[in-house]
Amino acid sequence: MKKLLSVLFALFLIACANPDISGTWVQPIPNMPTMTQGFILNPDGTAESVNMATLQYDTWTLNGNELTMTGRSIGNGQTIEFSETYILEKLSPDTLVLRNGDMELTYTRQ
C-alpha cells in the first residue's frame, strides 16, 4: 500500500507541475564514500556522465513519471549503445529517487 501511495503521489506531483529535474545528480561510489558518480541532465535534453568513464550518457527525456536516458557503454574495445528507463519515485529540490524493477537509486543534487 505504501508503495502504491508513493507512486500515486509522484504521479500527482508530475501531473500538477513540470518538475525541474535538470541539474547535476550524484551518489557515493560503492566502497568509496568520499567519491561520487552520477549524471548531469541539461535543460536542452542532453546528458553527461559524472565520474563514470565507461558509461557515457548522451540524452534524457521525462515522460510522465518515466525518465529515459540514452548513451554508450564503453569497454573491452567495444562501444554499445543503450537506453535505460527508470520510474521517478521521488523528486525534491535536493533528492532524486529512481526505480528500475527492484533496484532503487538515490541521488543528491549538487
PyMOL commands that set and color helices and strands:
alter all, ss='L'
color gray80, all
select helices_A, chain A and resi 2-16
alter helices_A, ss='H'
color red, helices_A
select strands_A, chain A and resi 23-29+32-41+47-50+55-63+66-75+78-91+95-100+103-109
alter strands_A, ss='S'
color yellow, strands_A
deselect
rebuild
show_as cartoon
